[in-house]
Amino acid sequence: MSLTLSSKLSPFPYAAVAIAASTNAASISYDESAVGISLDLDGTTITLEEEIVQALAKSRGLPDDNEKTPSFLTLAATLRDVSAFAELVAILDSLDDHLTFRTFLVNQDPSTADWMVWGVLKGNIKAIGVLKNNQHPHLLRWFTFLETLPCTQGALADLANAKASKARSNKTAAGFALGLQDAKKGAVVTRFPPEPSGYLHIGHTKAVILNQYFAKMYDGKLIVRFDDTNPTKERTEFEETILEDLRLLDIQGDRVTHTSDYFDQLYDFAVELIKAGKGYADDTEQQQMRDERFKGIASKHRDDSVEENIKHFEEMKSGTEEGLRWCIRAKISVDDPNKALRDPVIYRCNLVPHHRTGDKWKIYPTYDFACPIVDSIEGVTHALRTNEYRDRNPQYQWMMDAVGLRKVNIWDFSRLSFIYTLLSKRKLRWFVDKGLVKGWDDPRFPTVRGIRRRGMTVEALTQFMLSQGPSQAVVSLEWDSIWTLNKKIIDPVAPRYWAIVKNKSVSVTINSGPVVPEVKQVPKHKKNPDIGEKQTVYSSNIVIEQEDAASFEDQEEITLMDWGNAIVRSKKTDASGSVVSVEMDLYLEGDFRKTKKKITWLAAPNANHTLVSVVLLDYDYLITKKKLEEEDDVADFVTPVTEFKDSAMADANVRDLKKGDIIQFERKGYFIFDGLVDGTMEFIRIPDGRAANLASKAGASTPAATSATQTAESSASATSMYKMDNMYGENLKFDVSTGMYQVQSVYT
């Protein structure tokens, strides 16, 4: 089936597009010349959205509708045409009441009724505005669930691309939702093959999220396979940390395997290759071999006999002095324009014991040889690879053909990179070894645990990666988009608290304030009562921020948040001009809508009321250049100061927080509770996507001194985050638990 429509349709048929993506029942083509929407079904054309949605649902066996379905379809039609605000609110109220004790409208899973009502709501600006007021929590929960499904996000991303691309041809397939060639429901198998030599970073997240997304889309399976073919770099400990990183991303493979599980079979295939005249042994020096491949010059051993090649391979297998001189190359081409096909190395010697097989093997297959063969053996149907491998795709297929194995489809996508960000393990390790960061989970690092520790949510990562779709463009992305998306996810659910920086606090006396401090329950989130309540102390003595106090004019009426209005009667300053005290009169009959300044405050501590000492942390980029070139020395571009600390006082409600909780300190930003350090609660500021907050604090990209362990003047001392030994040191000691989140192993 094919669904054709224009991205400019109004109202836009969100329901039809969403259910097409959800069921994968129809390809979606954007034709800007189309005047409506049409579904081609077995030679019949359907043009009414409601009938299209029903046809797509029926074709994929969605839950049967019941006697209530017609009433919801009628309601959807009414909702599309409603203009009176009161009537709109009445419809939303009825839907919210209906969903109070239900997950979906008529069944246990999304059905025609759900997608039709969701689609109409999505296209109604007034309805979206009302939902944002959080007065319909059950309806909002239902709406958000359907909208944040990966299939829905993919469809919306395709729509955004269709709208944005002016150069797009008249018919543009929504390739992301249907990007897997020859994919069959229930038969798709994808794989994520990390090398167990380090930590996963944000670049890996795109690959693993896409692999899981397609596996789930087609009711298939995801294999997590450790590509452990280089014992020099690999450790069992890194396998455990990678599995933990995947858990932090809510990724769980259906199987966990190792390339080393297939060493015997790979060896047999290599012998077959040599005997078939498709492989040969070569002792050409590495640099000479590189030059000969570049110039298209054949190796002097290319036409050696099978017997000679087998003899050298056996020497290699035994790890003899003679064997160490040789490698095995695939006999593909000498001078093919695609240099990846110029007789690549497929086996080499390595005497370092393997972390799983010990001393059994002295030879190991290269990734280029092992990966396609193991993919085929394990039943992988679609290999997702970044397009930097595109030149090696013909090589990938040649390996399977050469040994007579089943073909595997390849699906390309662009590699992910960000400005001011290092993804090279070698360069990241340099920062760890130099002590410029506190470990591989440092919030300044782009590792999975680093960005999660800084407050990036799994939802934001998933939505962002899916929004990239099948893009082939290789660009360095700004960080603002992903952090803005993260803010949209955390803002509706992050409880609100207050904090005052200690060295910037000002004492305030409230005339006519409570003689005895009073405690009241107030919402943690004014727009989301489900978050709960907190205790706020009201007193005649409070503290406020210096910046607020300095801005007050004499006799100005201001608003004390969660309390009411007050009139500034006087303020005292010291010799430097800093305000040291303020006197106010409470004026609760005042109108907060008429004041320009709404300020946060805290009741001053006394014998019966205490505040909590906290540290607020913020970070800059580690490097001062947007993109380091291969020849750049990272030491020349280290940001001098990358950690900023403020000691502050917070209201006592923060004591109930658990490590990893995300909150907002009102008028300061979003923070994630990072745990206790020497008994003090530390909070890491979460970027909100605003350009001013994401700009490098180091200024222009000029070579900088390497004293990145310095802190800002406001810093009291270096934080004791996560300390690790050199990851490639001889006496590697590794604590698998990061202390960040407790993750139970799900793999046996």
N, C-alpha and C positions, 0 to 999 in steps of 0.2 A: 504494500500500500504506500501511497505517496500523498503527503499533506503539503499543499501549496498555498502560500499566502504572502502578503506584503507586510513588511515590518512597520509600515505607516498606518495600518488599519486602526480605526478608532470607532467604537471601543475595540481594543485589541483582544482577540480570542485566546486569552491566557489558558483557559481550561483545556482547549483542544491541543495546544502546544505542550502543556504540562503532561497530559495523559499520554500523548504520543511518545514523549521522552520516557515517561515512567514505565510504559508497557513495552517500549521499543517495537511497537507494532507498525510504525510507519516512518519513512524517511521524511524529513522536514526540509522543504525547499523555500527559500525566500525569493520571490519574484516581485520586484518593485512595480511591475506593470500590472500586477493582478489587482482586480477591483474588489475582491472578496476573498473568502477562504473556500478551499475545495479539497475533498478527499476522494482519490481514485481508488475504488474498491471493486475488484473483479469486473472492470469495464463499466462500472456504475459510478457516477459522480455525485457526491453528497456535498451540499453547500451550507446547510444549517449547522451551527456549532453544536447545538444540543444533540442532533442526530449523529454528528461526527464523534462526539464524546462517547455516546452509547455504542456506536459501532466499534470503536477502538477498545472499549472496555470488554465488549462481548468477544472480540477476536482473541483476547488474551486471558479470558476466563476470570476477570475480576469478580469479586464477591457479588452474588445475585442481589439485585435491588429488591425491595419489598414494597408493601402497599404505601409506605410513607414517601417513597421516592418522587412520585408525581407532585406532591405538595412542595417538596424542596426545589424541584425544577421550576415550578410556578413562582416560588419565592425568589429564585435566582433571576427570573425574568422581571419580576417586580422591582427587585433591587437594582437592576440595570437601568430602569427608567425613573426611579424615584428621584424627586427633586427637592421635596420639602424636608428640612432638617429633622423635624420632629418625627416624621414617618420613617426616616432612615434610622434614627436612634431606636425607635420602637422595634424595627426589624432586627437590629443588632442585639437588643435586649432579649428578644425571644430566642435568637440563636444561642446567646450566652446561657440562658436558662436551660435550653435543651441539652447543651454540652456539659452541664454541671457534673453529671454523673456518667458521661459517655465519652469515649475516646474519639469516635467518629459519628457521623450523622445517622446512618442507618445500619451499619454493620460493624464487625470487629476490625475491618481493614478499610482503606479508602475505596470508595465506589464512585459511580457516576455522580451521585448527589454531592459528594464531597468536592469533587473536582469542578463541577459546575458552579457551586456556591463560592468556592475559593477563587475561581477565575474571575467571577463578577466582582468580588470584593477587591481583588488585586487591581482591577481596572477602574475602581471607583475612588477618586482622590479624597472625596469627603469621608468615605468609610474608613480609609487608611488613617486619615487625620483623627477620627474619633477613636479608633483602636489604639493609637499612640497615647491617648490619655489614660490608658490602663484602667478604664472603667468596666471592661469586659474581659476579665482574666481568663475565663474558660475558652471563649471564642478566640482570644489572642493566642492562647496556647495551641489550639487546633490549627489556626492559620499559620503560625510560625513553624509548626512541625512540617506541614505540607510544603511551605516555601523553602525550608532549609534542607529538604531531601536532596541528596547529590544529583539525582536526575533532574529535579526542578532547577537547581542552581546551574546545571549544565545548559538547560534549555534557555534560561534567562541570560546566561552569558552569550549564547549564540545569537539571541535576539539583540543584545547590546552591540555585538560585533556587526550584525547586519545593519543596524541603524547608523553605526559610526563609520563604516567603510564606504566612502562615496565611490571608490573605484571598483567596488565589487560588481561582478557581472550580474545580469538580471536574475539568473538562477544560481543561488549559492546553497549548497547542501549544508545542513547543520551537521558537519562532519564529526563533531565531538561525540554526540550521542550515538552515532552509527559508525564510529571510526575503526572498528575491528573487522577486517576482511574475513569473510566466510565464517563469522561467529555464529554459533548455534546455542540456543538456550540450554543450559545444563551441561554443556560440553566444553566451555571455555576454561583454560588453565593458564594463569599468568604466574610470573615468578619475580621475586626481588632478590638479586644475588650480591649482597654486600661482601666486601673483603674484610675479614676479621682482623684489621690492622689499626683500628682507631674508632672514633665516635661518629655517629651519624650527624650530618649538618643539614641546614635548611635546603641545600641543593638536593639531598637524598629524599627529602620529604615529598617533593613533587613526584618522583619516580614511584615511591611506595604507595602514596595516596592514589595515583592513577592506576597502579596495579590492583589495589584493593577495590577501587571504584568499578573497574571493568569486570573483575571477578564477581562482584555482587550484582552488577547490572544484568549479567547473563546467568545468574545462579550457578556460577562456576566455583573454582577453587584458586587459592593463592598459595604458592610455595615460597617459603623463605629458605633460600639456599645460600650457605656460606661458601664463597669462592675461595677456598683455602688451598691454593696451589703455589704459594710462596712462603715457605716456612721461615724465611729470614725476618719477615715483618709480622707474622700472625701469632696470636695468643688465644688460649681458651678464654682468658678474662675478657677479651674484647668481644667474643661471641656473647658472653653474658651481658655485657653493657649494651650491645646492639639490641638484644632482645628486650632489655629494659627500656631503651630508647623507643622501640616500637610500641611498648606498652604505654609510654608517655604520649604517643600519638594515637592511642586506641586502635592500633593495628595488631591483628592476630592472624597469623598464617594458619592454613589448614594442615600444613606439614612443615617441619623443619628438617632440611637435609644438608649434606655437605658434598662438595665436588669430590672430596677425598673418599666418599663412599664408593666411587666409581673408578678409582685408580687402576684396579686390575683390568676392567673393561677398556679403559682408555689406552692402557698399554697394549692390549690385544689389537685394538683398532689401529694404533700406530704401526704395529708390526705388519698388519694387513696392508696398510697404506704403502709401506716400503716394498713389500713383496709385489704389490700391483704396479710398482714403478711410479707411484705418486708421491713418494717421499724419499729423501736422501740425507746422509750424514755429511756434516760440513765442519771443518776446523778453521775456517777463515776468521781472522781477528775481527772483533766487533766493529771497530772503526772502518776497516777495509770493507766489511760486509755492508755497512751502512752506505759507504760511497758507491760500491758496486750496484746496490739496489737502486740508488738514486740515478745512476747513469745508465742503468739497463744492461749491466755486464753480468754474464753468467758466471757462477762459481766454478772453479776448476774441478770440483767434485760432483757437479750436477749430473754427469753421465756415468758415475761410478756404478759398478755392478751391484745387483741386489745382495749378493753374498758379502761384498765389502761393507755395504750399508748396515746389514744385519749384524755383522761382526762388531762394527763401531758402536751400534746401539746397545749390544750386550756389554761392551766395555763401559759405556755410560751407566747402564743399569747396575753394574758392579761397583761403580764409583772409583775405578782405578785411576792412576795418574794419567794414563793414556786417555781414558774415557772422559776425564774432566775437560779435555781440549775440544771436545766435539759437541755439536747440537744436531737436532733433526729439523730439517726444513721441508715444508710442503712444496711439491713440484707443480706449481701453478703456471707461472709465467715469468719471463726474464724482463720484458720491456713493456708490459701492459701500461697504458696511460694512467690507470688507477694503481698507484704505487703500493696499495695495500695487498694487491694480488701478486706482487713480485716476490715469490718464494718466501713467505713468512716463516719464522721459527715456530715450531709447534712443540718441541721438547728440549729441555736443558737440564744440566746437572745442578744439584745443590746438596751439599753434605750436611747442612744444618738439620738436626732432628725435627720432624714434624710434630706439632702439638697433639695430633690425634693418632698418627700411624708410627710415630717414633722413628727408629732407624731402618724400617722395612724398605723404604724407597730412597734411592739416591738420584732419581730423575723425576721431574715433575712436568706435566703438560702446561702449556701457556693458556691464558684465558681464551685467546682466539681459537684454540683447538678444542679445549674442554667445554666451553660454554654451549656452542651449538649442539655438540654430541649429547651432553647431559640434558639439555633442553628437550631434545627429541626422545631420549630414553625415559625421562620423567613424565612425558605426556603433555608438555607445555604446548599450547596451541598458538599463543601469541606472545612474542618477545617484545616488550616495550623498551626502547633504547633511545637515548638522547641523540639528536641528529649529528653530533660530533663523530658518531660511529658510522655515518652514512656511507662513507667510502669503504668501510669494512663489511657492509651488508652483503656484497657479492661473495666476499671471502667466507662469511658465515654460512651462506647457502652452499658454497663449494665443499666445505668440510662435511656436511651431511650427505651430499651427493657422492663424495669420494668413498665414504664408508657404507653407503647404501642404506641410510636411515631416512625416516619420515621427515618431510619438510615442516618447518615452523614459520608461521607468518611473522613479519616484523612490522611494528608500528612505531614511527618516529615522533619525537616531540622535542621542543627546544630546551636546551639546558637553562637552568635558572641561575641568575647572578644578580647581586645587589651592589650599589655604590658603597664605597668606604668599607667593603666587606671582603675578608679573606676566606676562601674555601679550601685552600691548599693545606693538606695535613702538615706538610713540612714547615710552612710559614706559621701556622697556628702553633705547632710544637715549639717553634722558636720563642714565642711569647711565653709559653709555659716554662720552658727551660730557663729563660732569663728572669723569671719571677715577676714579669710585668702583668700577669693575671694570676688569679688564685687557683686555677685548675681548669679542666675541660668543661666544667659546668658554669664557668664565670658568665655573668649576665652580659658581658661585652662580646662574648663569643657567639658565632652563628650556629653552634652545635644545637641539636634538638634540646638537650637539657639546659643549654644556656638560654635559648629564647623562651623555653617554657618557664624557666626560673624567673625571667624578666616579665612574665605575665601574658605571654602569647597563648591563646586558647587553641585547643584542637579544632574547634569549630571554625575559627578564623583561618587557620592553616588550610583546612580542607576546602573551605569555600574559595579561598584565594587561589589555590592550586587548580581547582576545577575551573575557575574563571579564566585561567590561561588557555584552557581547551587545547586544541591541536596546533596551536601557534608554532610556526617554524622560525620566527624571528629571534635572533640572538641579540639580546639587549641587556644592558645593566639597569635594573629596575631601581626606582626610588623606594625607600622604605615606607613612604607616607600611605600608600594604598593599603598595604596589609595591616598597618597599625590603625588606620581609620576603620577598616572592617572589624578589627579586634575590638575597638571602642564601641561600635554599634552592638556587638554581642554582649559585652560586659556591662554597659551602661544600664540596661533595664534591670539587672540583678545584683549590681554591686551595692552593698549597704553603705550608707553615708556616716562618716564620723568627722570630728574636728581635731585639728592639731595647731599649736602655736609654737613657732620657733623660739627657743629659749632666749637667745641673745638679742631677740628683736621684740620681746614681749613688753607690754605696757600695762601698768596697774590702773584699773578704773573703779571709781566709787559710784555706785548707783544710789542716788538719793531716792527715798521712798521705796527702795528695793526690799526684799524679804529680810526681816530682822534675823530670823532663823532660816538657814538654807532649806529650800524645798526641793523635793524630787518628783518629777513627773515622767510618765511614759509617753514617748513620742515615736512616730514611725522611723525605722531605719532608712526607708526610701519612700519619699512622699508620694511618688507615682506608682508604687508597687507595695501595697500593704502586706502581701504574702511574704515579704522578706522578714517581717517581724517588727518588734519594738525595741527601743533602747531607753535607758534611764538618763535623763538630763537633770543636772543640778542647777537650781536658780539661787543666786546669792546677791547680796548688795556689794560684794567685792568680786570683780571678774578681771580677766586678763585678755588683751586683744593684741593684734599685730601692730608693730611700729608703723608700717606703711599705711595702715588704716588710720591710726591716731594722727599721723602727720597730715593726712588729707582733710581732717575735720576743720570746718570753719566755726567761728564763735556763734553760738545759738543755732547751729544747724540741726535739723531733725534727721536722724538716721534710723535704720531698722536693725535691731538685734535679732538675728535669725532664730526662729523657733521660740521667740519670746514676744516681741512687739517693738514699738517705736520708742525712742529716747531722744532727748534734746541735750546737745553738748553745751554745758554751762561754762566750763573752763578747762584749760590744759596747761601744764607746766613743762618747760623745756630746760635742758642743761646747757652748759657753755658751748657744746658742739652743735646745738640746735635739735638734738634728739628729744622726743617727747618722753617724759618720765612718769607722768600721771595725768589722768583725765577725770573730770567730774561730770556726771550726767544726771538728768532727771528722767525717771521713767514716764512715758507718755503713751500708755496702752490704747487710748482712744484714737491715736493717730492712724492714718491710712498708709499701710506699707507700699501701696501702689504709687504713692506720690513721692516717695523718697528715692534718691539717686544711689544711696549706698546701703547695701545689705551686707553686714559683716558677721563673721564667725567669732565666737568668744568661748571662754571656758571659765567656770566658777573657780575662783582662787582657792587653792588647797587650804584646808584647816584641819583641826583635830579629828573631824568626822568625815572629811572628804579629801581624797588624794587624787592626783593626776598620775598618768603613766609616762615614764621617760621612754622616748622612742628615738630612733635614728632614721632619718629620711635619706635615702641614697639615690643618686642620679648618675648617669654615665654618658660619656662621649664616645665617638668612634675611636677605634684603636689606631687607625692610620689617617693621615691628613690628605691623602690622594684618593680621588674617587675610584680609580682603577689602577692597580699596580701592573706594570708590564713584566714580562718574564725576566728581563735584564735588570729590573729595579732591585736594589738592596732594601729589604723591608726596614732595616735599621735606620735608613735615611728618612723614613716617613712615619715615624712613631709619634703619635700625639703626646705632647708633654704631660698633660694632666687629663686623665680620663675618668676619675672617680670623684664625686662631689658629695659631701656629707653635711647634714644639718641635724643638730640635736634639738629635739622638740618635746613639747608636752602634749599628750593626747588625752581625750576623755577616757574614763575608766572602762567603758564598754569594750575597748579593743582587747582587754584581757581574755575575752571569750574566743578570740580568733585562733584558728589552727593554721599551722604552716601551710602555705600555698593558697590561703584565702585571698580573694581579690576584693578590694574595697575602694571607696573614694574618700579622700580627705577633702572635704568641700573647699572650693576655691584654690586648691593646690594641685589636684589631679588624681589619677588612678594609681593605686599602689598594690603590690602583692606582698603579703607577710612572709618574710624570708626566714624567720626563726629568731631564737634568742642568741645573742652573743654577749658573753659576760653578764648575763642577766638582763640585758636590754633588748627590747623588741626592735628588730630592724625591718624596714619597709623599703622595697625597691620601686621606684617610680616607673610606671608603665607608659611608654610613649603613646600619645593620642592621635598621631597622624598629622598634627599641625606642622606646617613647614618651619615655623620659627623654633619649635621644640626639637625638630629633627636635624636642623642645620648643624654642621660641625662647629663646635665651640672653639676649635683651634684656628679658624679663619682660613686663609688661602692655603692651597696645597703646596707648601714649601717644605724642604727637608727640615726635620725637627730633631731636637736632641732626644736621646733615648731614655731620659729620666721619667718614664711613664709611671713609675711607682710613686711619684709625688702625688699628693692630694691637694685639693683646693685649700685656700686659707681657712675656710670654715671647717675643714676636716680635723677631727680630733686625733684619729689614728687610722692606720690601715685596717680594713675589716678582716676578720679571720674567716674567709670563705672556705673554699675547698682546695686543699693542698695535695698535689700529686707529684710523685717522683717522675723522672724522665721516662716517657712511655716506651722508649726503645733502649733503656738502660739495661746493663747486664743483670743487675739484681732488681728486676722489676718487682715492686710490691704494689699490689693494686687492691683497693677496697671496692668491691662491686657495688656496695650501697653508697649512693651519693648523699644520703641524708636529706634529700630534697622531698621525694615522695616515696612512701613505702609501696613497693610493687611486688606482688606475689608472682612467682613463676607459673606460667600456664603451659609450659612446654615440658614434656617428659621424654 
